[in-house]
């Protein structure tokens, strides 16, 4: 609920925190955010002429996702000026009601029946990747599997040449995994432009010669009673590109780090593979990775915090996933948890449109990996994370005994 507006600006917690650079956050993001959440479910960090607010409590995060009338998605980057409409990625930076028209363009391809039909192809790809390094007894899990798996799925759906996989992965890393300084932000923006230029060439090719792929389908769609434009389709494709490549890869890294270092939980899955879908949901709850930004559209008192028009909001699923106000035994990983209403795919109108595909990818990866490599361990425990909108490991080396 919104508060009654009786608050004192002097009592608003103000912290020096940057989710791209905070050292404690980059060592153990969930512990750091849990500590901050328990002290201040909402706090402010001054930046230039505005405040950047961090919301990390379960109830506050859910409400912020749902209040698109106050917290706009039209500028997800909290450090950037307000986006011009032509620069917004679609539909992620479009608000209702127009957002719904763009969203429905892809819904048939993300429906459960469509994703179920893709399962054999997903399993074949997972098996091929695992068997490619399984005999070595070690791998760079992030680079050789976690990034390759969703990237190749996305490229097939979009009709992109698979020999461009490494190029596309590199651009995502440059765009999404930058630091907080001005130079990093400029580098990130340049990568976004390069992604858009690359996809614009594909759009032009499909307009001239359509195929049986997602881009060709989107070219036939209408928005607000008119055909979708090439600029809109470019911005739409950038959203699909970023969502399809980075989020699943980073989620897989966190899941396999946990299973490599928690043998009892891994043994549960080996003893009863039918637990894997529920285990995937529980690890989604325990290791949420998204912190999307929002633009405050009007002066508002939100749970005692006086936010001003032009301020920015960081909506931390990282904090919400382990909030005891949202879950019983929130700090316990329970693969048999009876109720799991996590917010790792968001909530409200911008809830992840690709959640069905992401869930399938995670489950297939867990099932096919553990059929072939049931016992594995860390080859290097010198781990670090990158922050930002998508939280993830910078690397994860695993090893196992061949023939085990």
C-alpha positions as CSV (number, residue, x, y, z in Angstrom):
1,X,0.0,0.0,0.0
2,X,1.1,3.6,-0.6
3,X,1.7,5.5,2.7
4,X,-0.5,8.4,3.9
5,X,2.2,10.9,3.0
6,X,3.2,11.7,6.6
7,X,7.0,11.5,6.3
8,X,10.1,13.6,7.1
9,X,12.6,14.1,4.3
10,X,15.4,14.1,7.0
11,X,14.5,10.6,8.0
12,X,14.9,9.1,4.6
13,X,17.8,6.6,4.6
14,X,20.5,7.8,2.3
15,X,23.3,5.4,1.4
16,X,26.3,5.5,-0.9
17,X,25.6,2.4,-2.9
18,X,26.1,1.5,-6.6
19,X,24.9,-1.8,-7.8
20,X,27.7,-1.9,-10.4
21,X,30.6,-1.2,-8.1
22,X,29.9,-1.9,-4.5
23,X,32.7,-4.3,-3.4
24,X,30.6,-6.2,-0.8
25,X,27.8,-6.7,-3.4
26,X,30.2,-8.0,-6.0
27,X,31.6,-10.6,-3.5
28,X,28.2,-11.9,-2.3
29,X,25.3,-10.0,-3.9
30,X,22.5,-11.7,-2.0
31,X,24.1,-11.4,1.4
32,X,24.8,-7.7,0.8
33,X,21.3,-6.9,-0.4
34,X,19.7,-8.9,2.4
35,X,21.7,-6.9,4.9
36,X,20.6,-3.6,3.3
37,X,17.0,-4.8,3.0
38,X,16.8,-5.8,6.6
39,X,18.0,-2.3,7.6
40,X,16.3,-0.3,4.9
41,X,13.8,-2.0,2.5
42,X,13.9,1.4,0.6
43,X,16.8,3.8,0.6
44,X,18.1,6.6,-1.6
45,X,21.5,7.2,-3.3
46,X,22.0,10.8,-4.6
47,X,23.1,11.0,-8.2
48,X,23.5,14.3,-10.1
49,X,20.2,16.2,-9.7
50,X,18.1,13.3,-8.5
51,X,17.8,10.3,-6.2
52,X,18.2,6.7,-7.2
53,X,16.0,4.7,-4.9
54,X,16.7,1.0,-4.2
55,X,13.6,-1.1,-3.3
56,X,14.4,-4.6,-2.0
57,X,11.6,-5.8,0.2
58,X,9.3,-8.4,-1.2
59,X,6.1,-6.5,-0.8
60,X,7.6,-3.2,-2.0
61,X,9.2,-4.9,-5.0
62,X,5.9,-6.5,-6.0
63,X,4.0,-3.2,-5.7
64,X,6.6,-1.3,-7.6
65,X,6.4,-3.7,-10.5
66,X,2.6,-3.3,-10.6
67,X,2.5,0.5,-10.3
68,X,3.4,1.3,-13.9
69,X,1.3,4.5,-13.6
70,X,3.8,5.9,-11.1
71,X,7.0,4.0,-11.9
72,X,7.5,4.1,-15.7
73,X,9.7,1.6,-17.6
74,X,10.5,4.1,-20.3
75,X,14.1,4.5,-19.1
76,X,15.5,1.3,-17.6
77,X,19.1,2.7,-17.2
78,X,18.9,4.7,-13.9
79,X,22.1,6.6,-14.7
80,X,21.0,7.8,-18.1
81,X,18.9,10.8,-19.1
82,X,15.2,10.1,-19.9
83,X,15.1,8.2,-23.2
84,X,13.7,9.7,-26.3
85,X,10.8,7.5,-27.6
86,X,12.9,6.4,-30.7
87,X,15.7,5.1,-28.4
88,X,13.5,2.9,-26.2
89,X,13.9,-0.8,-26.5
90,X,10.5,-2.4,-27.1
91,X,8.4,-3.6,-25.3
92,X,10.6,-3.4,-22.2
93,X,10.7,0.5,-22.2
94,X,7.1,1.0,-23.3
95,X,4.3,1.5,-20.7
96,X,0.7,0.3,-20.9
97,X,-1.6,0.4,-22.8
98,X,0.7,0.5,-25.9
99,X,3.0,-2.0,-24.2
100,X,0.3,-4.7,-24.4
101,X,0.0,-4.3,-28.2
102,X,3.7,-4.8,-28.6
103,X,3.8,-7.6,-26.1
104,X,1.1,-9.6,-27.9
105,X,3.2,-9.7,-31.1
106,X,5.4,-12.4,-29.6
107,X,3.0,-14.2,-27.3
108,X,2.2,-17.0,-29.8
109,X,5.9,-18.0,-29.9
110,X,6.2,-17.9,-26.1
111,X,3.0,-19.8,-25.3
112,X,3.4,-23.1,-23.4
113,X,2.4,-25.1,-26.4
114,X,5.0,-23.5,-28.6
115,X,7.7,-23.9,-26.0
116,X,6.7,-27.6,-25.4
117,X,7.2,-28.2,-29.2
118,X,10.7,-26.9,-28.9
119,X,11.7,-29.3,-26.2
120,X,13.4,-32.0,-28.4
121,X,15.5,-29.3,-30.1
122,X,16.5,-27.9,-26.7
123,X,17.5,-31.3,-25.4
124,X,19.5,-32.1,-28.5
125,X,21.5,-28.9,-28.2
126,X,22.1,-29.3,-24.5
127,X,23.4,-32.9,-25.1
128,X,25.7,-31.8,-28.0
129,X,27.2,-29.0,-25.9
130,X,27.8,-31.3,-22.8
131,X,29.2,-34.1,-24.9
132,X,31.6,-31.7,-26.5
133,X,33.5,-31.2,-23.3
134,X,32.3,-34.1,-21.1
135,X,35.3,-36.3,-21.9
136,X,37.8,-33.7,-20.8
137,X,36.7,-33.8,-17.2
138,X,36.6,-30.0,-16.9
139,X,35.1,-27.0,-18.6
140,X,34.5,-23.2,-18.4
141,X,30.9,-23.6,-17.5
142,X,29.9,-20.0,-18.2
143,X,31.7,-19.8,-21.6
144,X,31.2,-23.3,-22.9
145,X,27.7,-24.1,-21.8
146,X,25.7,-21.4,-19.9
147,X,26.2,-18.7,-22.6
148,X,26.2,-21.1,-25.6
149,X,22.9,-22.8,-24.7
150,X,20.5,-19.9,-24.7
151,X,22.4,-18.0,-27.4
152,X,22.1,-20.8,-29.9
153,X,18.4,-21.3,-29.1
154,X,17.8,-17.6,-29.6
155,X,19.7,-17.4,-32.8
156,X,17.8,-20.3,-34.3
157,X,14.5,-18.7,-33.3
158,X,15.5,-15.4,-34.9
159,X,17.0,-16.9,-38.0
160,X,20.6,-15.7,-37.2
161,X,23.7,-17.6,-38.5
162,X,25.2,-19.7,-35.7
163,X,28.7,-18.7,-36.7
164,X,27.9,-15.3,-35.2
165,X,27.4,-16.7,-31.7
166,X,30.7,-15.6,-30.2
167,X,30.2,-12.1,-31.7
168,X,26.7,-11.8,-30.2
169,X,27.9,-13.1,-26.8
170,X,30.7,-10.5,-26.8
171,X,28.3,-7.6,-27.5
172,X,26.0,-8.7,-24.7
173,X,29.0,-8.8,-22.3
174,X,30.1,-5.3,-23.3
175,X,26.6,-3.9,-23.0
176,X,25.4,-5.6,-19.8
177,X,28.5,-6.1,-17.7
178,X,30.1,-2.7,-17.6
179,X,31.2,-0.7,-14.6
180,X,29.6,2.5,-13.2
181,X,32.0,5.2,-14.6
182,X,31.3,7.5,-17.6
183,X,33.6,5.6,-19.9
184,X,31.9,2.3,-19.1
185,X,28.5,3.8,-19.8
186,X,29.7,5.1,-23.1
187,X,31.1,1.7,-24.1
188,X,27.8,0.1,-23.1
189,X,25.8,2.5,-25.2
190,X,28.1,1.9,-28.2
191,X,27.6,-1.8,-27.9
192,X,23.8,-1.3,-27.8
193,X,24.0,0.7,-31.0
194,X,26.1,-2.0,-32.6
195,X,23.6,-4.7,-31.6
196,X,20.8,-2.6,-33.1
197,X,22.8,-2.1,-36.4
198,X,23.4,-5.8,-36.6
199,X,19.8,-6.6,-36.2
200,X,18.7,-3.9,-38.6
201,X,20.6,-5.7,-41.4
202,X,18.8,-8.9,-40.5
203,X,15.4,-7.0,-40.6
204,X,16.1,-5.6,-44.0
205,X,17.1,-9.1,-45.3
206,X,13.9,-10.6,-44.0
207,X,11.7,-7.8,-45.4
208,X,13.2,-8.5,-48.8
209,X,13.1,-12.3,-48.4
210,X,10.9,-13.6,-45.5
211,X,11.7,-17.0,-43.9
212,X,10.1,-19.2,-41.2
213,X,11.7,-17.3,-38.2
214,X,10.7,-14.9,-35.5
215,X,11.9,-11.7,-37.4
216,X,9.8,-12.6,-40.4
217,X,6.8,-13.2,-38.2
218,X,7.2,-9.8,-36.4
219,X,7.4,-8.1,-39.8
220,X,3.7,-9.1,-40.4
221,X,2.4,-7.6,-37.2
222,X,0.5,-4.4,-36.6
223,X,0.5,-2.0,-33.7
224,X,-2.3,0.5,-33.0
225,X,-3.9,-0.4,-36.4
226,X,-0.7,0.2,-38.5
227,X,2.2,-2.0,-39.6
228,X,5.2,-2.1,-37.2
229,X,8.0,0.1,-38.5
230,X,11.6,-1.0,-39.0
231,X,12.8,1.3,-36.2
232,X,10.3,-0.3,-33.8
233,X,11.3,-3.8,-35.0
234,X,14.9,-2.9,-34.4
235,X,14.2,-1.8,-30.9
236,X,12.0,-4.9,-30.3
237,X,14.7,-7.2,-31.5
238,X,17.3,-5.6,-29.1
239,X,15.0,-6.5,-26.2
240,X,14.7,-10.1,-27.4
241,X,18.4,-10.3,-28.0
242,X,19.4,-9.1,-24.5
243,X,16.7,-11.1,-22.7
244,X,17.3,-14.2,-24.7
245,X,21.1,-14.4,-24.3
246,X,22.1,-13.0,-20.9
247,X,19.5,-13.8,-18.2
248,X,19.4,-17.6,-18.7
249,X,23.1,-17.8,-18.9
250,X,23.6,-15.9,-15.6
251,X,20.9,-17.9,-13.9
252,X,22.5,-21.2,-14.9
253,X,25.8,-20.0,-13.5
254,X,24.3,-19.4,-10.1
255,X,22.4,-22.7,-10.1
256,X,25.4,-24.8,-11.0
257,X,27.7,-23.0,-8.5
258,X,25.2,-23.9,-5.8
259,X,24.9,-27.5,-6.8
260,X,28.7,-27.9,-7.2
261,X,29.2,-26.7,-3.6
262,X,26.1,-28.3,-2.0
263,X,26.4,-32.0,-2.5
264,X,23.3,-32.8,-0.4
265,X,21.1,-30.8,-2.6
266,X,22.7,-32.2,-5.8
267,X,22.2,-35.7,-4.5
268,X,18.5,-35.0,-4.0
269,X,18.2,-34.4,-7.8
270,X,20.3,-37.5,-8.6
271,X,18.1,-39.6,-6.4
272,X,14.8,-38.1,-7.7
273,X,15.1,-36.3,-11.0
274,X,11.4,-35.5,-10.9
275,X,12.4,-32.8,-8.3
276,X,14.3,-30.8,-10.9
277,X,11.4,-28.5,-12.0
278,X,10.6,-27.5,-8.4
279,X,14.4,-27.3,-7.7
280,X,14.8,-24.9,-10.6
281,X,12.0,-22.7,-9.2
282,X,13.5,-22.7,-5.7
283,X,16.9,-21.7,-7.1
284,X,15.2,-19.0,-9.1
285,X,13.8,-17.7,-5.8
286,X,17.1,-18.0,-3.9
287,X,19.3,-16.6,-6.6
288,X,17.3,-13.9,-8.3
289,X,19.4,-11.8,-10.7
290,X,17.3,-8.9,-12.0
291,X,17.4,-5.3,-10.8
292,X,15.5,-3.4,-13.5
293,X,15.2,0.4,-13.4
294,X,12.1,2.6,-13.3
295,X,11.5,6.3,-13.9
296,X,9.4,8.1,-11.2
297,X,6.7,9.9,-13.2
298,X,5.2,12.1,-10.4
299,X,5.9,13.1,-6.9
300,X,4.8,10.3,-4.6
301,X,5.2,9.1,-1.1
302,X,6.1,5.4,-1.4
303,X,6.1,3.5,1.9
304,X,7.3,6.6,3.8
305,X,9.8,7.7,1.1
306,X,9.2,11.0,-0.7
307,X,10.1,10.3,-4.3
308,X,10.2,13.2,-6.8
309,X,9.3,13.3,-10.4
310,X,12.5,12.5,-12.4
311,X,14.0,10.3,-9.6
312,X,14.9,6.7,-10.5
313,X,14.0,3.4,-8.9
314,X,16.0,0.2,-8.8
315,X,13.6,-2.8,-8.2
316,X,15.7,-5.4,-6.6
317,X,14.5,-9.0,-7.1
318,X,17.9,-9.8,-5.6
319,X,16.6,-8.7,-2.2
320,X,13.0,-9.8,-2.6
321,X,13.9,-13.5,-3.1
322,X,15.2,-14.0,0.4
323,X,12.8,-11.7,2.3
324,X,11.3,-13.4,5.3
325,X,8.2,-11.2,4.7
326,X,7.7,-13.1,1.4
327,X,8.7,-16.6,2.2
328,X,8.8,-19.0,5.2
329,X,12.4,-20.1,6.0
330,X,13.6,-17.6,3.3
331,X,17.3,-18.4,3.9
332,X,16.8,-22.2,3.4
333,X,17.0,-23.8,0.0
334,X,14.1,-26.3,0.0
335,X,13.5,-28.2,-3.2
336,X,10.1,-29.3,-1.9
337,X,8.9,-25.8,-0.9
338,X,5.1,-26.1,-1.2
339,X,4.4,-22.4,-2.2
340,X,6.9,-20.4,-4.2
341,X,5.6,-17.1,-5.5
342,X,9.0,-15.7,-6.3
343,X,9.4,-12.5,-8.3
344,X,12.4,-13.5,-10.3
345,X,10.5,-13.0,-13.6
346,X,9.0,-9.8,-12.3
347,X,5.3,-9.0,-11.8
348,X,2.6,-6.8,-13.3
349,X,2.4,-5.9,-17.0
350,X,6.2,-6.2,-17.6
351,X,6.5,-9.7,-16.2
352,X,9.0,-11.6,-18.4
353,X,7.3,-12.6,-21.6
354,X,9.9,-15.3,-22.1
355,X,9.4,-17.0,-18.8
356,X,8.1,-20.2,-20.3
357,X,11.1,-20.6,-22.5
358,X,13.5,-19.7,-19.7
359,X,12.0,-22.3,-17.4
360,X,12.3,-24.9,-20.1
361,X,15.9,-24.1,-20.8
362,X,16.8,-24.2,-17.1
363,X,15.1,-27.6,-16.5
364,X,16.5,-29.2,-19.7
365,X,20.0,-28.0,-18.8
366,X,19.7,-29.4,-15.3
367,X,18.3,-32.7,-16.5
368,X,20.7,-33.4,-19.4
369,X,23.7,-32.3,-17.4
370,X,23.1,-34.6,-14.5
371,X,22.3,-37.5,-16.7
372,X,25.9,-37.2,-18.0
373,X,27.9,-35.5,-15.3
374,X,26.3,-36.4,-12.0
375,X,29.3,-35.5,-9.8
376,X,31.3,-32.4,-10.2
377,X,33.1,-29.7,-8.2
378,X,34.7,-26.3,-8.4
379,X,38.0,-26.3,-10.2
380,X,38.7,-22.7,-9.0
381,X,37.0,-21.0,-6.1
382,X,38.3,-17.5,-6.9
383,X,34.8,-16.3,-7.9
384,X,33.5,-12.8,-8.6
385,X,30.2,-11.3,-9.8
386,X,29.3,-8.3,-12.0
387,X,26.4,-6.2,-11.0
388,X,23.9,-4.0,-12.9
389,X,20.5,-4.9,-14.3
390,X,21.5,-8.5,-14.7
391,X,23.6,-10.0,-11.9
392,X,26.0,-12.9,-12.7
393,X,29.2,-14.7,-12.3
394,X,32.2,-13.6,-14.3
395,X,33.4,-17.2,-14.6
396,X,32.8,-20.7,-13.2
397,X,35.3,-23.6,-13.8
398,X,34.0,-27.0,-13.0
399,X,35.8,-30.4,-13.0
400,X,34.7,-34.0,-12.6
401,X,36.2,-37.5,-12.9
402,X,35.7,-38.9,-16.4
403,X,33.8,-42.1,-16.2
404,X,32.3,-41.3,-12.8
